[in-house]
Amino acid sequence: MKGARHEQCVDLAHREEGGTIGRGYCPGMPPPVLREMRVADVPAVMAVQEPASIAGLAEVFPQDRHPFPREVLADRWREEIADPGIECFVILRGHEVAGFAAVAGDEVKHFGVSVGEWGSGLARSAHDELLEVMRSAGATRPFLRVYAANPRGRAFWEKLGWTDTGERSRGPMPPHAELLTYELRAVRR
């Protein structure tokens, strides 16, 4: 019985043009939510990232002093999509862009979902799938940076087993706020 179900599974670990990537998919499992990001996705990503950043990072980037740098970040996405050392993804709800993620080796560089998806479970699904992608690529000690003044983000990562390493740095954009480095000691399966 177990073997018969396994034969029905479709392996999505390989990349297909415009397709999803990540773990194998079996009937009854939720479908993968990550897809490789393309330059054509950048406007949709910005439409998700801007309101989520304004809502989630208001303490870090007060909009009256540090307005959302839409064009700077759009240019950064285009550069990172072209960089062979960085894997950029959109997070999908159905066929619609609902979030974004990027990894470089063991580092989660960017991760977020739309405000409307906060608390829906989509971010956790994307997180788990992203870890599988990283594990498959050889990551052994995933890490990320999160703003100290982002309690929602910190709570999300901590709930999923990420821990503060004690390492501190400063963000690349004014006001150069404090970043905490988090790591995941064991890549979850």
Buried (B, 14 or more C-beta within 10 A) or exposed (E): EEEEEEEEEEEBEEEEEEEBBBBEBEEEEEEBBBBBBEEEBBEBBBEBBBBBBBEBBEEBBEEEEBEBBEEEBBEBBBEBBEEEEBBBBBBBBEEEBBBBBBBBBBBBBBBBBBEEBBEEEBBBBBBBBBBBBBBEEEBEEBBBBBBBBBEEBBEBBEEBEBEBEEEEEEBEEEEEBBBBBBBBEEBEE
